[in-house]
Amino acid sequence: MASSRKSHQLSDGRGSPAPSSPAGVPSPLRTINVTGAGGSSSLPMFSHGRPQGGRIFRRTLLTALTVTLSLLLLSLLYYRPTSSHSYSRHAHLTSSSSSPFTFTSSRPKCDPYHLYGHLNVDPLIPENNRYHPFDTSCKAPELFRGMRDKLGKSSDEAKKMGYPGWGKKGEDVEWVRGRTVLMIGDSTVREQLVQFCDHIGQTPTILSASGTAPHTLLEKRGGRSASLPRTCYSPELDFLLVSVFHFGADEEDYWKDKDQYNPPGLFETRMKELILPLTKDLDLLVPKEARSVEGKSRRVDLVEVSTGLWDLARFATIDVANKRSTITDLNAEQLHWFRGRIEKIVKSTVKAFPGVKVVWRSMHYPSDKNAKLDWFMGWNWDNDAVHRPFFHHNRILQLDQASRSAIIPQGSSPGIPEVEFSEWGNILLGQHAHQADQLHPGPLPAGWLGSDMMLFELREAVFAEREHDASS
């Protein structure tokens, strides 16, 4: 769906000079064809004899040039990239001989979550919480509804309230069978897994050092399990969702004294020593009766990675210690550091899971008014000295822009084209009235939307894999 600007050219209707006419006798009507951003148009041009013909021709030519330049200016002012360029889809997913996840601009595709649209919010009926692009030819598929239908978990509220579409079935999701999604992030990701599990009628499992899997690095501090990995498993669909916690882009173990900290702190080391060992044998994370047959093991099919909350909290605590405001913009040095860390985090994820689709999930925007540093840190709520917002929207936007700059190819920056950019957080902008607490988005609309978008990315990965296998 790539857009292109049309060339602007000026030519007379026949491509040759018009024959002259006797003085005082108008020549036959001729036209100047103008092709511009808005299409082609014909401008009439008359000649009233030789004495004035050249002057009129020049005047008409000048008018035509003015119109053409105006059209060009308007096209530049109002040009909007198509969905494939608005966000991360500078290119489209297709197959190649080396990996199912290479990108090319030759294959347009429908990606509703990268189109301009609006989010419908319904706190009572889960199925009503959907993203609707203005381009109705590219609708968001009802994948999470389809999963719940398949599990017999359709909303009773919809039936009770007489919702007209309550009996409608969602999309067929048989392709999720045997699939695994890994989510790497902070407490927002953890809560996303919990909400997903609740929506499908399952209970999350918290993984710890005392569990059956080889998690020797996992430990609790003061009974806190907030940073421990979690799984959500659907036995009916043999679908596994795994969330793994990390502490942001920090490179210095800044949070090592926090009660919920468990080492290692550096993302790249955490990937090597915790995440990869955890996902090496995923069969250990599902019931014995659901484990793969001999010779075929479960593997990760999609990775979602994100960061932001711990990074903003780190910037804010440093500001508090230095008696600075926590709502002013981050400076260029901080932003360039964060951008560089995003590059390393994302590239380390791609390297750790070769051939697997990787998606960067944008951060949500909690309420500026309610999100306070002391609530996050567990400090005294009545302590006015530290009762300050720790992630104003200006700082979230700054980190979002830095992340986009690191990941999305643009200008002279190559970006990381094999990584997708999810607009989940930005679609939820302004929905803090539906937060679960001062920090985390609630199950509706955020949890439902996140599940729908995750399943959409998984479907793209599964179909690309099948296409790749068929062509190899």
N, C-alpha and C positions, 0 to 999 in steps of 0.2 A: 504494500500500500504506500510505497514511497512516493513523495510528492516531488514534482519538478517544476521549476519556473519555465514558462514558455518564452521563447525568444521573441524579441520585438523587432519587427522589420517593416520597412516602408516601401511600398511598390505601387506603381500605377496599375490600374485594373488589367491592362493588356500587356504591360511590361515594355512598352515602346512609346515614344513621343506621340502626342496627338497631332493630327493634321491641322494645319492652320485654316482659319475661316476668313471670309471677307470682312473688312473693317465694319464694325457696328453690328455684325450678325453673330449671335451666340453660337459657339461650337456645340456639337453634340455633348450630352452629359457624360462625363468621365468620373471615375471614382478612384480614391486612394484607399487601398486595403490596409488596415492597421490591425496587426496581430499582437495582443498583449496578454496580461494576466487574466483579464476577464473574457478572452475569446477574440474573435475577429469582428470587425465592423467596417462598413464602407462609408467614406466621407465624400459627398458630392463636390465636384470641382468644375467650375465653368470658365470659359475663356471668352472675353468680349472684344476680341480683335487684337491685332498685333501691338498697338501702342500700349495697351494696358495688360495684355496677356501675361507677360513676364512678371509684372508686379503682382498680379492676382495669383499667379502660380506660386510665386515666392511666399505671398501672404498665406495661401492655403497650405503650402508645404510647412510653413512655420506653425500654423494651427495644428496640422497633423502631428508634427513633432512634439508640440506641447501636450496634445492629448496622449500621445504614446508615453512621454515622460511622466505624465500624471498617472497613467495606468501602472507604469512601473513602480512609481512611488507608493501608490496604494497597495500594490502587491507585496511590497516590502514591509509596509506598515501592518498589514492585516494578514500576512502569511502566517499560517500555523502549521507546524509539522504534523504529519499523520501520527496515528497511535504508535507506530513502530519507532518513531523518532522522539516522541514526547517524553518517553521515559527510558527504559533500558532496551527496548526492542529496536535497536539500531539495525539489527539483523534478525533473521527468523530461523527458528530451530529446524534443522533438517538433518539428514543422515550423511555420513561419509564413511570411507573405508577404514578410518582409524578409530573413530569414536562416534557414538550416536549424538554427541553434543558438540557439534561444530555449528557455526552460524554463517548464513549467507543471505544477501538481500534479494535473492531471486525468487523466494517463495513466500508470498504474502500469507498471513494467517490472522484469524480472529482471536484477539486477546482482549476481552471486555474490560479487564481490570487496568488496562493501560489506555483506555478511552475516557474522554470526559463524560461525566455522568453524575448521578446522585444516589445516595444511600437511603433506602427506605428502612425506617426504624420502627419496630413494634415490640414493646417490652412484655407483651402477653403471648403472642403467637410466634414461635421461633422461625417458622418457615417464611414469615413475612419480611425477615431481615435480609434484604438482598440489595446488591449493587446493580443499578440500572443505567447502562450507557445511553446517551442521547441517540447514538446510532443504533436504531432498533434492529439492524441487520446482524448485529454482533451481541447477542444476549449472553449474560452470565449463566452458565448451566447450573441447575439445582442439584449439585453433586452431594452435598451433605444431607439434603432432604432425601435423595435417593438411597444413601447409606442407611439413614434411619428407617426409611420404608422397608428396606431389605431386612432390617433387624426387628421390625415390628414396633418401632418406637415413635411412630407418627404422633404429632401433637394432639392430645385430647382437648386442649384448650381451643384449638381451631374448630373442632366438631361442636363443642359445647356452645361456642359463640356464633355458630352459623357462618363461619368464614367460607365464602363461596368456593375457594379452591382447596378445601380441606381434604377432599377425596382424591385429588390429583396426585399422581406419582412423580417422584423426582427422576433424575437420569439413572440409567443402568450403570452400576458401579462394580460389576463382577470383576473388572480388571484390578481391583484393589486386593484381591485374594492373594495371600502369600507375600504381600509387599510390606516394606519397612520404611518409615520416615524418621530421620534424626533431626531434632531441633536443638541448636546450640545457642544459648543466650542467658538472660538474667531471669528475674522473678516473673517478668511478663510472659516469657516463654513457658516457664513452669506452670503458671496459672492457665495458659492456653491449653496445655495438656490436661490439666484438671477439669477444665470446662468441657473439653472435647469428650473426655471420659464420662462426665456426667450426662452429656447430651445423648450418648449411646448406651447409657445404663450400665456402665462399668465402674470399677473402683481402681484408682491409680495404685501402683506398687512403688514403694520407696526402696531404692537400692542402697545397701550399706555394706560395710566391711564384714558384717556378720552374715551376709546373705550367701547364696549359693554361687554367685558369679565371682570371678577373681578380681575383687575391688579392694586391693590392699591399701590403696591411698585414701579410701573414703573413711571419714571419721566424723563423729558428731562432737560439737562443742556445747556444753551446757544444755544438752538435750535438744539443740537446734538441728533440724533436718532440712532447713530451707534450701541449702545449697547442694543437697544430694540428688543424684539422678533419679528420674521417675520413668515408669513405663505405663502405657495404657494398651491393653490387648483385647481385641475382639475375637473370641474363639469361633464365632459363626462365620466370619470373613477371613480368619487367619491374618488379621491386619495388626501390625505392631507400630506404635508411636513411642519414641524415646526422646526425653529431654535431658540435656546435660548442661549444668550451670557453669558459668565462668564469671570472672570479676572485671571485665572490661579490657580496655586497651593498655592498662597500666603495665609498666615494665619493672617496677621496683618493689613489688609485694607491698604496696601501700596499705592494703586491707588485712595484713597478716594478723593484726590484733583484734579484728572484728570477731564477734562470738560465732558467727556462722561460717567463718572462713575455713576452707579445707584446701591444702596445697595440691599441686603447685599453682602459683598465681599467674605467671606469664602464660598467655594464651597458647603460644606455640609449644611450650613444655607441657601444658595441660593436654593439648591434642596428642602429643606423643606418649605421655605416661598414663593418661586416664581415658581419653575418649577412644583412641584406637584400640587399646586392650579391651575396653568395654564392648566395642562393636565387632571385635575379631570373631567372636563366636556368639552370634545373636540367638542361636538356638537355646542358649542357657537362660534367655530372658523370657521364654514362653513356656507354657506347661509341657511336660514330657510327651503327652499324647499328641501335641501339635508340632513337635519338632520334625525337621526335614528328614526325608528318607536318606538312607546312606548314600553318599556320593554326591549329594546336592545339599548345600547349606544356604541358609537365609543370608541375605546381604542387604546393605543400605541402598535404597532406590532413589532417595531424594534427601538433600541436606538443606535445612534452613538455618542461617546463621545471622546473628544480630548483636549489637552492643549499643550502649548509650547511657543507661541510668547510672551505672557505677562510675562512668567517666564524668558525667555531670556532677555527681556527688563528690567526686575527688576534687574537681575544680572548685566547687562551692566550699568544701571544708578548708581548702587552702586559702580561699578568700576570707573566710571567717577568722582563721588564725592570723591573717595579716590585716584584719580590720578593714577589709574591702567589701564593696557591695557584691551581692550574689546575683544581681539582675542586670548588670552591665554586660556588654558584649564581650565574648572571648577575644583575645588579641590574636594577631596573625601568627605569632610563634606557637601558641596553643593549637590553633587550627591546623597549621602545617604539620605539627607533631601528630595530631589525631589522624589527619589524612594519610600520613605515612604509615601509621599503625594499622589503619584499615586495609591498606594495600597488603601488608604483611599477613594480617589475620586471614583475609580472603584467599590469598595465594597459598597459604599453608593449608587451608581447608581444601582447596582444589587439588593440591598435591597429595593430601592424605586420602582423598577419595577419587582416584582417577576414573574417568568414564562415568561418574555419577553427576547428575544435575545438581548444581549448587545455586541457592537463592539467597540474596541478601534481603532481610526484612526491615523495612523502615520503622523508625521509632514512633510510638504514639505520642500525642500531646495531652498530658494530664492537665487538670485545671491549674492555672497560675495561682489562683487564690488559695487553694487547699493544699497543694503539694509543698510541704515544709521539710527543711533539712533535718530538724530535730525528730520528726516522726520517722523518717528513714533511718536515722542513726540510733533511735531508741533513747534519745535524750529527754530531759524533763520538758513536758509539754508547756509548762508555765514559765520556762526560762526565756524571757524576752531577748536576752543577749544573743541567742542562737536560733530563735524562732523566725526563720527566714525562708523564702522560697529557694529551692535549690535547682530547679530547672525551668526557668522562664522560657516562654515560647521562642524568644529571640535566640537563645542558646541552642534549643532543640533544632531550630531551622538552620543555624550555623553548622551543627554537626551533620545534619541531613545533607546540606550542600557539599560539605567536605567528603561525605561518603559517596555521593553521586559522582563528584569529580574524580574520585579514586577508581570507581568501578565502571562508569558509563563512558565509552569512547566518545570523545568530542574534541574538536580542534586538533591541536598537536599532541593531545594526551591519548595514548592507546587504550587506556582503561583496562578492564579485565573482561573482554567480550564474552567469555564462556560462562559468566556469572549473570544471573537474572536479578533484577531489582524489583522487589515487591512493594507495592504502594499501600500496603495494609495500614500503616500508621497514618499516612496522609489522608486516606479515605475517611478515617475516623476523626479527623480534625473537627473539634467543636462538639464531640459526643461525650464530654466528661460528665455530663449529668447522669450518664449511665455507668459510671465507674463502680467497681466493687468496693473500693476504699479510696483513700487519698491518692493512691498511686496506680493501682491496677485496673485495666478495663474490665467491665463486667461480661457475663456470658452472652448478653444481648445488648447491642448488636455485635460487639467486638469478637466474642468467642465464636459465634456462628459464622461471621464473615471470615475470620482467620481460618476456620475449618474448611469453608468453601474454597478459599483461595489456595490453601495448601493442597487440597484434593485436585484442584485445577492444574497446579504445577506438577503434581504426581501423575495425573493423566497424560500431560504432555510428555513427561519423561518415559512413561510406559509405552505410549504409542510410537515415540521416536525410537525406542529400543527395538520394538517389533519391526518397524520399518528398516532399521539398520540390519537386523538379523536376516530379514527377508532378502535384502539386496547384497549380502555378503556371501 
